[in-house]
Amino acid sequence: MKFWDSSSIVPLLVGEPPRKRMLQYLERDPVMLVWWASPVEIVSAIARREREGHLKTDDTSAVLERLARLSQSWHEVQPTAPLRTVAQRMLRVHALRAADALQLAAAVAAADGDPASLDLVCLDDRLAEAARREGFRILA
């Protein structure tokens, strides 16, 4: 079981260069843990690609369908008051954006407070550095 940051899920859907490596991680261990708001972050990334002309509207629709299918198989870490508290601490300790602090707090929750017990799949450099400092092994 691995915790997947939104940045690592997008290539699975849009076929960007890290896709092959992400698929290998998924094939070796198909149990995905994700933060509850990851679908929102993923749709944001896909919509940005569409606005910038990297995806056609028809392609975007197909990508969003793939996201819907994939999200049926993963396990989500739900938002809680303790998780919010951890995210607030993350913002004071690491140079993170709010959404990344919530992702990292969700990973800590998924690891039952023991980051060394759970791998984190992440392609975001800033989040990966903060996660490493918290004790996670990063797969990128």
DRENLUM-781592 format. One record per atom (N, C-alpha, C): chain; residue in one letter; z, y, x. Coordinates in Angstrom, 2 decimals. Atoms other than C-alpha are relative to their C-alpha. Layout:
<recs>
ch A&aa A&Z Z&Y Y&X X
...
</recs>
This chain:
<recs>
ch A&aa M&Z 0.00&Y -1.17&X 0.84
ch A&aa M&Z 0.00&Y 0.00&X 0.00
ch A&aa M&Z 0.00&Y 1.24&X 0.90
ch A&aa K&Z 0.09&Y -1.23&X -0.75
ch A&aa K&Z -0.93&Y 3.46&X 1.28
ch A&aa K&Z 0.04&Y 1.18&X -0.98
ch A&aa F&Z 0.06&Y -1.23&X 0.78
ch A&aa F&Z -0.46&Y 7.01&X 0.02
ch A&aa F&Z -1.28&Y 0.71&X 0.40
ch A&aa W&Z 1.29&Y -0.67&X -0.23
ch A&aa W&Z -3.83&Y 8.76&X -0.34
ch A&aa W&Z 0.09&Y 1.46&X -0.40
ch A&aa D&Z 0.12&Y -1.42&X 0.28
ch A&aa D&Z -4.09&Y 12.52&X -0.06
ch A&aa D&Z -1.36&Y 0.25&X -0.65
ch A&aa S&Z 1.26&Y -0.34&X 0.69
ch A&aa S&Z -6.79&Y 14.16&X -2.18
ch A&aa S&Z -1.17&Y 0.12&X 0.98
ch A&aa S&Z 1.07&Y -0.20&X -0.99
ch A&aa S&Z -8.76&Y 15.03&X 0.96
ch A&aa S&Z -0.65&Y -1.31&X 0.42
ch A&aa S&Z 0.54&Y 1.30&X -0.41
ch A&aa S&Z -9.22&Y 11.34&X 1.71
ch A&aa S&Z -0.71&Y -0.73&X -1.14
ch A&aa I&Z 0.63&Y 0.63&X 1.15
ch A&aa I&Z -10.36&Y 10.43&X -1.80
ch A&aa I&Z -1.39&Y 0.59&X -0.26
ch A&aa V&Z 1.28&Y -0.66&X 0.26
ch A&aa V&Z -13.19&Y 12.97&X -2.06
ch A&aa V&Z -1.17&Y -0.70&X 0.69
ch A&aa P&Z 1.14&Y 0.68&X -0.63
ch A&aa P&Z -15.41&Y 11.23&X 0.55
ch A&aa P&Z -0.37&Y -1.33&X -0.65
ch A&aa L&Z 0.31&Y 1.24&X 0.71
ch A&aa L&Z -15.12&Y 8.00&X -1.43
ch A&aa L&Z -0.95&Y 0.26&X -1.16
ch A&aa L&Z 0.75&Y -0.34&X 1.21
ch A&aa L&Z -16.74&Y 9.80&X -4.35
ch A&aa L&Z -1.33&Y 0.68&X 0.29
ch A&aa V&Z 1.20&Y -0.79&X -0.25
ch A&aa V&Z -19.34&Y 12.08&X -2.76
ch A&aa V&Z -0.80&Y -0.46&X 1.21
ch A&aa G&Z 0.78&Y 0.57&X -1.09
ch A&aa G&Z -20.48&Y 10.03&X 0.21
ch A&aa G&Z -0.06&Y 0.83&X 1.25
ch A&aa E&Z -0.04&Y -0.79&X -1.22
ch A&aa E&Z -19.45&Y 12.38&X 3.00
ch A&aa E&Z 0.28&Y -0.90&X 1.20
ch A&aa P&Z -0.10&Y 0.84&X -1.20
ch A&aa P&Z -19.29&Y 11.15&X 6.63
ch A&aa P&Z 1.22&Y -0.92&X 0.12
ch A&aa P&Z -1.13&Y 0.94&X -0.16
ch A&aa P&Z -15.73&Y 9.73&X 6.56
ch A&aa P&Z 0.02&Y -1.13&X -1.03
ch A&aa R&Z 0.00&Y 0.98&X 1.09
ch A&aa R&Z -16.69&Y 7.56&X 3.56
ch A&aa R&Z 0.16&Y -1.44&X 0.49
ch A&aa K&Z -0.04&Y 1.38&X -0.49
ch A&aa K&Z -17.25&Y 4.39&X 5.56
ch A&aa K&Z 1.42&Y -0.39&X 0.44
ch A&aa R&Z -1.35&Y 0.28&X -0.47
ch A&aa R&Z -13.82&Y 4.60&X 7.21
ch A&aa R&Z 0.98&Y -0.07&X -1.17
ch A&aa M&Z -0.89&Y 0.01&X 1.17
ch A&aa M&Z -12.11&Y 5.41&X 3.89
ch A&aa M&Z -0.20&Y -1.29&X -0.80
ch A&aa L&Z 0.27&Y 1.26&X 0.70
ch A&aa L&Z -13.83&Y 2.43&X 2.26
ch A&aa L&Z 0.63&Y -1.18&X 0.72
ch A&aa Q&Z -0.64&Y 1.08&X -0.76
ch A&aa Q&Z -12.58&Y 0.20&X 5.07
ch A&aa Q&Z 1.50&Y -0.05&X -0.27
ch A&aa Y&Z -1.44&Y -0.03&X 0.32
ch A&aa Y&Z -8.99&Y 1.34&X 4.45
ch A&aa Y&Z 0.23&Y -0.57&X -1.40
ch A&aa L&Z -0.15&Y 0.44&X 1.39
ch A&aa L&Z -9.46&Y 0.73&X 0.73
ch A&aa L&Z -0.26&Y -1.50&X -0.14
ch A&aa E&Z 0.30&Y 1.43&X 0.06
ch A&aa E&Z -11.00&Y -2.72&X 1.25
ch A&aa E&Z 1.15&Y -0.82&X 0.58
ch A&aa R&Z -1.12&Y 0.71&X -0.62
ch A&aa R&Z -8.12&Y -3.77&X 3.54
ch A&aa R&Z 1.25&Y 0.01&X -0.88
ch A&aa D&Z -1.18&Y -0.15&X 0.84
ch A&aa D&Z -5.54&Y -2.52&X 1.07
ch A&aa D&Z -0.38&Y 0.81&X -1.24
ch A&aa P&Z 0.50&Y -0.70&X 1.19
ch A&aa P&Z -6.77&Y -1.67&X -2.45
ch A&aa P&Z 1.06&Y 0.70&X -0.85
ch A&aa V&Z -1.05&Y -0.66&X 0.78
ch A&aa V&Z -3.39&Y -0.40&X -3.71
ch A&aa V&Z 0.13&Y 1.44&X 0.48
ch A&aa M&Z -0.03&Y -1.43&X -0.33
ch A&aa M&Z -3.60&Y 3.40&X -3.79
ch A&aa M&Z 1.16&Y 0.67&X -0.73
ch A&aa L&Z -1.02&Y -0.87&X 0.56
ch A&aa L&Z -0.62&Y 5.67&X -4.32
ch A&aa L&Z -0.52&Y 1.43&X 0.14
ch A&aa V&Z 0.47&Y -1.39&X -0.06
ch A&aa V&Z -1.55&Y 9.27&X -5.18
ch A&aa V&Z 0.97&Y 0.90&X -0.75
ch A&aa W&Z -0.80&Y -1.01&X 0.68
ch A&aa W&Z 0.17&Y 12.44&X -6.30
ch A&aa W&Z -0.59&Y 0.23&X -1.38
ch A&aa W&Z 0.36&Y -0.20&X 1.40
ch A&aa W&Z 0.05&Y 13.14&X -10.04
ch A&aa W&Z -1.10&Y 1.05&X -0.16
ch A&aa A&Z 0.98&Y -1.08&X 0.13
ch A&aa A&Z -2.03&Y 16.33&X -9.54
ch A&aa A&Z -1.25&Y -0.22&X 0.86
ch A&aa S&Z 1.18&Y 0.25&X -0.84
ch A&aa S&Z -4.56&Y 14.75&X -7.16
ch A&aa S&Z -1.31&Y 0.11&X -0.75
ch A&aa P&Z 1.27&Y -0.16&X 0.70
ch A&aa P&Z -7.26&Y 14.51&X -9.84
ch A&aa P&Z -0.43&Y 1.46&X -0.16
ch A&aa V&Z 0.34&Y -1.42&X 0.12
ch A&aa V&Z -7.07&Y 18.29&X -10.28
ch A&aa V&Z -0.55&Y 0.51&X 1.33
ch A&aa E&Z 0.48&Y -0.42&X -1.32
ch A&aa E&Z -7.45&Y 18.86&X -6.54
ch A&aa E&Z -1.38&Y -0.58&X 0.30
ch A&aa I&Z 1.29&Y 0.65&X -0.25
ch A&aa I&Z -10.33&Y 16.40&X -6.38
ch A&aa I&Z -1.10&Y 0.66&X -0.81
ch A&aa V&Z 1.00&Y -0.69&X 0.82
ch A&aa V&Z -12.18&Y 18.02&X -9.28
ch A&aa V&Z -0.29&Y 1.38&X 0.57
ch A&aa S&Z 0.20&Y -1.31&X -0.63
ch A&aa S&Z -11.65&Y 21.38&X -7.58
ch A&aa S&Z -0.96&Y -0.11&X 1.19
ch A&aa A&Z 0.86&Y 0.19&X -1.17
ch A&aa A&Z -13.28&Y 20.08&X -4.39
ch A&aa A&Z -1.43&Y -0.34&X -0.42
ch A&aa I&Z 1.33&Y 0.37&X 0.49
ch A&aa I&Z -16.18&Y 18.55&X -6.33
ch A&aa I&Z -0.70&Y 1.21&X -0.62
ch A&aa A&Z 0.58&Y -1.19&X 0.63
ch A&aa A&Z -16.74&Y 21.72&X -8.37
ch A&aa A&Z -0.43&Y 1.02&X 1.05
ch A&aa R&Z 0.37&Y -0.91&X -1.09
ch A&aa R&Z -16.75&Y 23.78&X -5.17
ch A&aa R&Z -1.32&Y -0.44&X 0.64
ch A&aa R&Z 1.25&Y 0.50&X -0.57
ch A&aa R&Z -19.47&Y 21.55&X -3.74
ch A&aa R&Z -1.18&Y 0.29&X -0.93
ch A&aa E&Z 1.06&Y -0.29&X 0.96
ch A&aa E&Z -21.48&Y 21.99&X -6.93
ch A&aa E&Z -0.35&Y 1.49&X 0.02
ch A&aa R&Z 0.24&Y -1.45&X -0.02
ch A&aa R&Z -21.08&Y 25.79&X -6.91
ch A&aa R&Z -0.74&Y 0.44&X 1.25
ch A&aa E&Z 0.63&Y -0.35&X -1.28
ch A&aa E&Z -22.12&Y 25.93&X -3.25
ch A&aa E&Z -1.36&Y -0.64&X 0.18
ch A&aa G&Z 1.32&Y 0.61&X -0.06
ch A&aa G&Z -25.24&Y 23.88&X -4.00
ch A&aa G&Z -0.08&Y -1.31&X 0.76
ch A&aa H&Z -0.01&Y 1.28&X -0.71
ch A&aa H&Z -24.17&Y 20.71&X -2.18
ch A&aa H&Z -0.10&Y -1.20&X -0.94
ch A&aa L&Z 0.12&Y 1.03&X 1.03
ch A&aa L&Z -24.15&Y 18.73&X -5.43
ch A&aa L&Z -0.77&Y 0.57&X -1.18
ch A&aa K&Z 0.69&Y -0.39&X 1.23
ch A&aa K&Z -26.54&Y 18.91&X -8.37
ch A&aa K&Z 0.90&Y -0.33&X -1.19
ch A&aa T&Z -0.82&Y 0.21&X 1.20
ch A&aa T&Z -25.08&Y 19.02&X -11.87
ch A&aa T&Z 0.00&Y -1.46&X -0.42
ch A&aa D&Z 0.06&Y 1.43&X 0.36
ch A&aa D&Z -26.28&Y 15.47&X -12.63
ch A&aa D&Z 0.83&Y -0.84&X 0.96
ch A&aa D&Z -0.79&Y 0.73&X -0.99
ch A&aa D&Z -24.75&Y 14.23&X -9.39
ch A&aa D&Z 1.49&Y 0.23&X -0.21
ch A&aa T&Z -1.41&Y -0.32&X 0.25
ch A&aa T&Z -21.50&Y 16.02&X -10.19
ch A&aa T&Z 0.53&Y -0.83&X -1.16
ch A&aa S&Z -0.44&Y 0.81&X 1.15
ch A&aa S&Z -21.31&Y 14.25&X -13.54
ch A&aa S&Z 0.24&Y -1.45&X 0.42
ch A&aa A&Z -0.17&Y 1.37&X -0.48
ch A&aa A&Z -21.77&Y 10.89&X -11.81
ch A&aa A&Z 1.25&Y -0.13&X 0.87
ch A&aa V&Z -1.19&Y 0.01&X -0.86
ch A&aa V&Z -19.09&Y 11.75&X -9.23
ch A&aa V&Z 1.27&Y 0.04&X -0.85
ch A&aa L&Z -1.17&Y -0.09&X 0.87
ch A&aa L&Z -16.65&Y 12.71&X -11.98
ch A&aa L&Z 0.24&Y -1.30&X -0.76
ch A&aa E&Z -0.15&Y 1.32&X 0.63
ch A&aa E&Z -17.33&Y 9.40&X -13.72
ch A&aa E&Z 0.61&Y -0.99&X 0.98
ch A&aa R&Z -0.59&Y 0.89&X -1.02
ch A&aa R&Z -16.57&Y 7.57&X -10.45
ch A&aa R&Z 1.49&Y 0.31&X 0.17
ch A&aa L&Z -1.41&Y -0.39&X -0.11
ch A&aa L&Z -13.34&Y 9.56&X -10.19
ch A&aa L&Z 0.80&Y -0.59&X -1.17
ch A&aa A&Z -0.70&Y 0.53&X 1.18
ch A&aa A&Z -12.36&Y 8.54&X -13.73
ch A&aa A&Z 0.23&Y -1.51&X 0.15
ch A&aa R&Z -0.15&Y 1.45&X -0.19
ch A&aa R&Z -12.98&Y 4.85&X -12.90
ch A&aa R&Z 1.03&Y -0.30&X 1.09
ch A&aa L&Z -0.92&Y 0.24&X -1.11
ch A&aa L&Z -11.14&Y 5.02&X -9.58
ch A&aa L&Z 1.44&Y 0.31&X -0.41
ch A&aa S&Z -1.36&Y -0.40&X 0.38
ch A&aa S&Z -8.15&Y 6.81&X -11.11
ch A&aa S&Z 0.67&Y -1.01&X -0.93
ch A&aa Q&Z -0.58&Y 1.05&X 0.85
ch A&aa Q&Z -7.69&Y 3.90&X -13.53
ch A&aa Q&Z 0.71&Y -1.06&X 0.82
ch A&aa S&Z -0.55&Y 1.07&X -0.83
ch A&aa S&Z -6.79&Y 1.66&X -10.59
ch A&aa S&Z 1.13&Y 0.45&X 0.92
ch A&aa W&Z -1.05&Y -0.43&X -0.92
ch A&aa W&Z -4.40&Y 3.83&X -8.61
ch A&aa W&Z 1.32&Y 0.22&X -0.71
ch A&aa H&Z -1.35&Y -0.24&X 0.50
ch A&aa H&Z -0.68&Y 4.44&X -9.01
ch A&aa H&Z 0.37&Y 1.44&X 0.34
ch A&aa E&Z -0.32&Y -1.41&X -0.21
ch A&aa E&Z 0.51&Y 8.03&X -9.46
ch A&aa E&Z 1.50&Y 0.22&X 0.15
ch A&aa V&Z -1.38&Y -0.47&X -0.15
ch A&aa V&Z 3.73&Y 9.57&X -8.19
ch A&aa V&Z 0.15&Y 1.18&X -0.95
ch A&aa Q&Z -0.18&Y -0.99&X 1.06
ch A&aa Q&Z 4.97&Y 11.59&X -11.14
ch A&aa Q&Z 0.84&Y 1.18&X 0.48
ch A&aa P&Z -0.80&Y -1.17&X -0.37
ch A&aa P&Z 6.40&Y 15.11&X -10.90
ch A&aa P&Z 1.43&Y -0.13&X -0.51
ch A&aa T&Z -1.42&Y 0.03&X 0.37
ch A&aa T&Z 10.19&Y 15.28&X -10.92
ch A&aa T&Z 0.70&Y 1.21&X 0.63
ch A&aa A&Z -0.78&Y -1.10&X -0.57
ch A&aa A&Z 12.84&Y 17.90&X -10.20
ch A&aa A&Z 0.35&Y -0.26&X 1.48
ch A&aa P&Z -0.29&Y 0.24&X -1.42
ch A&aa P&Z 13.92&Y 16.18&X -6.94
ch A&aa P&Z -1.26&Y 0.14&X 0.89
ch A&aa L&Z 1.24&Y -0.14&X -0.77
ch A&aa L&Z 10.28&Y 16.03&X -5.79
ch A&aa L&Z -0.32&Y 1.49&X 0.21
ch A&aa R&Z 0.23&Y -1.45&X -0.13
ch A&aa R&Z 9.93&Y 19.77&X -6.47
ch A&aa R&Z 0.92&Y 0.59&X 1.06
ch A&aa T&Z -0.94&Y -0.48&X -1.01
ch A&aa T&Z 13.03&Y 20.39&X -4.34
ch A&aa T&Z -0.48&Y -0.37&X 1.41
ch A&aa V&Z 0.53&Y 0.43&X -1.29
ch A&aa V&Z 11.54&Y 18.37&X -1.48
ch A&aa V&Z -1.21&Y 0.84&X 0.38
ch A&aa A&Z 1.18&Y -0.83&X -0.27
ch A&aa A&Z 8.27&Y 20.31&X -1.79
ch A&aa A&Z 0.40&Y 1.40&X 0.44
ch A&aa Q&Z -0.47&Y -1.33&X -0.39
ch A&aa Q&Z 10.17&Y 23.58&X -1.57
ch A&aa Q&Z 0.53&Y -0.01&X 1.44
ch A&aa R&Z -0.46&Y 0.13&X -1.39
ch A&aa R&Z 11.86&Y 22.36&X 1.62
ch A&aa R&Z -1.18&Y -0.10&X 0.95
ch A&aa M&Z 1.19&Y 0.16&X -0.84
ch A&aa M&Z 8.47&Y 21.34&X 3.02
ch A&aa M&Z -0.65&Y 1.36&X 0.30
ch A&aa L&Z 0.60&Y -1.33&X -0.19
ch A&aa L&Z 7.23&Y 24.91&X 2.53
ch A&aa L&Z 0.79&Y 0.83&X 1.01
ch A&aa R&Z -0.82&Y -0.74&X -0.97
ch A&aa R&Z 10.12&Y 26.24&X 4.60
ch A&aa R&Z -0.12&Y -0.59&X 1.40
ch A&aa V&Z 0.02&Y 0.69&X -1.29
ch A&aa V&Z 9.67&Y 23.68&X 7.38
ch A&aa V&Z -1.40&Y -0.03&X 0.62
ch A&aa H&Z 1.37&Y 0.17&X -0.49
ch A&aa H&Z 5.87&Y 23.37&X 7.64
ch A&aa H&Z -0.90&Y 1.11&X -0.54
ch A&aa A&Z 0.98&Y -1.01&X 0.44
ch A&aa A&Z 2.92&Y 25.77&X 7.39
ch A&aa A&Z -0.97&Y -0.66&X -0.98
ch A&aa L&Z 0.78&Y 0.68&X 1.03
ch A&aa L&Z 1.63&Y 24.24&X 4.15
ch A&aa L&Z -0.28&Y 0.91&X -1.18
ch A&aa R&Z 0.26&Y -0.62&X 1.30
ch A&aa R&Z 0.01&Y 25.49&X 0.98
ch A&aa R&Z 0.86&Y -0.77&X -1.02
ch A&aa A&Z -0.87&Y 0.60&X 1.01
ch A&aa A&Z 1.95&Y 24.75&X -2.21
ch A&aa A&Z -0.48&Y -1.39&X -0.41
ch A&aa A&Z 0.51&Y 1.30&X 0.44
ch A&aa A&Z -0.35&Y 21.90&X -3.31
ch A&aa A&Z 0.22&Y -1.07&X 1.07
ch A&aa D&Z -0.22&Y 0.96&X -1.08
ch A&aa D&Z -0.06&Y 20.26&X 0.11
ch A&aa D&Z 1.47&Y -0.37&X 0.12
ch A&aa A&Z -1.44&Y 0.30&X -0.02
ch A&aa A&Z 3.73&Y 20.56&X 0.02
ch A&aa A&Z 0.34&Y -1.00&X -1.10
ch A&aa L&Z -0.22&Y 0.95&X 1.10
ch A&aa L&Z 3.68&Y 18.76&X -3.34
ch A&aa L&Z -0.55&Y -1.38&X 0.36
ch A&aa Q&Z 0.57&Y 1.29&X -0.45
ch A&aa Q&Z 1.38&Y 16.05&X -1.89
ch A&aa Q&Z 0.97&Y -0.69&X 0.96
ch A&aa L&Z -0.89&Y 0.58&X -1.00
ch A&aa L&Z 3.73&Y 15.55&X 1.05
ch A&aa L&Z 1.32&Y -0.44&X -0.63
ch A&aa A&Z -1.23&Y 0.40&X 0.70
ch A&aa A&Z 6.81&Y 15.50&X -1.18
ch A&aa A&Z -0.22&Y -1.28&X -0.81
ch A&aa A&Z 0.32&Y 1.21&X 0.75
ch A&aa A&Z 5.11&Y 12.90&X -3.36
ch A&aa A&Z -0.07&Y -1.21&X 0.92
ch A&aa A&Z 0.05&Y 1.10&X -0.97
ch A&aa A&Z 4.43&Y 10.78&X -0.28
ch A&aa A&Z 1.40&Y -0.40&X 0.43
ch A&aa V&Z -1.39&Y 0.30&X -0.37
ch A&aa V&Z 8.09&Y 11.06&X 0.74
ch A&aa V&Z 0.67&Y -0.78&X -1.13
ch A&aa A&Z -0.57&Y 0.72&X 1.15
ch A&aa A&Z 9.09&Y 9.97&X -2.77
ch A&aa A&Z -0.54&Y -1.42&X -0.07
ch A&aa A&Z 0.62&Y 1.33&X 0.04
ch A&aa A&Z 6.63&Y 7.06&X -2.66
ch A&aa A&Z 0.57&Y -0.90&X 1.09
ch A&aa A&Z -0.58&Y 0.75&X -1.11
ch A&aa A&Z 8.19&Y 6.01&X 0.65
ch A&aa A&Z 1.50&Y -0.18&X -0.15
ch A&aa D&Z -1.44&Y 0.07&X 0.24
ch A&aa D&Z 11.67&Y 6.12&X -0.90
ch A&aa D&Z 0.80&Y 0.68&X 1.10
ch A&aa G&Z -0.70&Y -0.79&X -1.00
ch A&aa G&Z 12.65&Y 8.74&X 1.67
ch A&aa G&Z -0.14&Y -0.51&X 1.42
ch A&aa D&Z 0.19&Y 0.58&X -1.34
ch A&aa D&Z 11.53&Y 6.60&X 4.65
ch A&aa D&Z -1.47&Y 0.07&X 0.37
ch A&aa P&Z 1.43&Y -0.18&X -0.28
ch A&aa P&Z 8.15&Y 8.01&X 5.79
ch A&aa P&Z -0.59&Y -1.06&X 0.93
ch A&aa A&Z 0.52&Y 1.02&X -0.93
ch A&aa A&Z 7.82&Y 5.40&X 8.56
ch A&aa A&Z -0.42&Y -1.27&X -0.72
ch A&aa S&Z 0.30&Y 1.23&X 0.74
ch A&aa S&Z 7.54&Y 2.73&X 5.85
ch A&aa S&Z -1.33&Y 0.05&X -0.75
ch A&aa L&Z 1.21&Y -0.16&X 0.80
ch A&aa L&Z 4.30&Y 4.08&X 4.33
ch A&aa L&Z -1.05&Y 0.75&X 0.78
ch A&aa D&Z 1.12&Y -0.70&X -0.63
ch A&aa D&Z 0.92&Y 4.96&X 5.82
ch A&aa D&Z -0.54&Y 1.05&X -0.96
ch A&aa L&Z 0.57&Y -1.08&X 0.79
ch A&aa L&Z -0.67&Y 8.20&X 4.65
ch A&aa L&Z -1.46&Y 0.18&X 0.43
ch A&aa V&Z 1.42&Y -0.19&X -0.27
ch A&aa V&Z -4.47&Y 8.45&X 4.41
ch A&aa V&Z -0.29&Y 1.47&X -0.29
ch A&aa C&Z 0.12&Y -1.46&X 0.13
ch A&aa C&Z -5.30&Y 12.11&X 5.02
ch A&aa C&Z -1.06&Y 0.54&X 0.95
ch A&aa L&Z 1.03&Y -0.65&X -0.82
ch A&aa L&Z -8.25&Y 14.16&X 6.27
ch A&aa L&Z 0.25&Y 1.50&X 0.17
ch A&aa D&Z -0.36&Y -1.40&X -0.12
ch A&aa D&Z -6.54&Y 17.55&X 6.02
ch A&aa D&Z 0.89&Y 0.17&X 1.23
ch A&aa D&Z -0.72&Y -0.11&X -1.27
ch A&aa D&Z -5.42&Y 18.56&X 9.52
ch A&aa D&Z 1.41&Y 0.58&X -0.14
ch A&aa R&Z -1.31&Y -0.65&X 0.14
ch A&aa R&Z -2.56&Y 20.83&X 8.47
ch A&aa R&Z 0.99&Y -0.93&X -0.69
ch A&aa L&Z -0.88&Y 0.93&X 0.70
ch A&aa L&Z -1.13&Y 18.31&X 6.01
ch A&aa L&Z 0.32&Y -1.21&X 0.88
ch A&aa A&Z -0.22&Y 1.15&X -0.87
ch A&aa A&Z -1.59&Y 15.46&X 8.48
ch A&aa A&Z 1.04&Y 0.31&X 1.08
ch A&aa E&Z -0.98&Y -0.39&X -1.02
ch A&aa E&Z 0.36&Y 17.36&X 11.15
ch A&aa E&Z 1.41&Y 0.05&X -0.59
ch A&aa A&Z -1.32&Y -0.07&X 0.65
ch A&aa A&Z 3.22&Y 18.09&X 8.75
ch A&aa A&Z 0.50&Y -1.42&X -0.32
ch A&aa A&Z -0.39&Y 1.38&X 0.34
ch A&aa A&Z 3.24&Y 14.44&X 7.61
ch A&aa A&Z 0.42&Y -0.77&X 1.25
ch A&aa R&Z -0.38&Y 0.64&X -1.27
ch A&aa R&Z 3.33&Y 13.23&X 11.22
ch A&aa R&Z 1.41&Y 0.44&X 0.40
ch A&aa R&Z -1.31&Y -0.52&X -0.39
ch A&aa R&Z 6.30&Y 15.49&X 11.88
ch A&aa R&Z 1.11&Y -0.53&X -0.91
ch A&aa E&Z -0.97&Y 0.59&X 0.93
ch A&aa E&Z 8.02&Y 14.00&X 8.81
ch A&aa E&Z 0.21&Y -1.48&X 0.29
ch A&aa G&Z -0.18&Y 1.40&X -0.36
ch A&aa G&Z 7.52&Y 10.50&X 10.27
ch A&aa G&Z -1.05&Y -0.96&X -0.55
ch A&aa F&Z 1.06&Y 0.86&X 0.52
ch A&aa F&Z 4.40&Y 9.18&X 8.51
ch A&aa F&Z -0.97&Y -0.38&X 1.09
ch A&aa R&Z 1.14&Y 0.38&X -0.82
ch A&aa R&Z 1.72&Y 7.23&X 10.30
ch A&aa R&Z -1.23&Y 0.46&X -0.77
ch A&aa I&Z 1.17&Y -0.58&X 0.66
ch A&aa I&Z -1.56&Y 9.01&X 9.53
ch A&aa I&Z -1.22&Y -0.86&X 0.29
ch A&aa L&Z 1.30&Y 0.65&X -0.11
ch A&aa L&Z -4.80&Y 7.18&X 8.88
ch A&aa L&Z -1.03&Y 1.05&X -0.38
ch A&aa A&Z 0.98&Y -1.07&X 0.25
ch A&aa A&Z -7.68&Y 9.64&X 9.20
ch A&aa A&Z -1.38&Y -0.42&X 0.43
</recs>
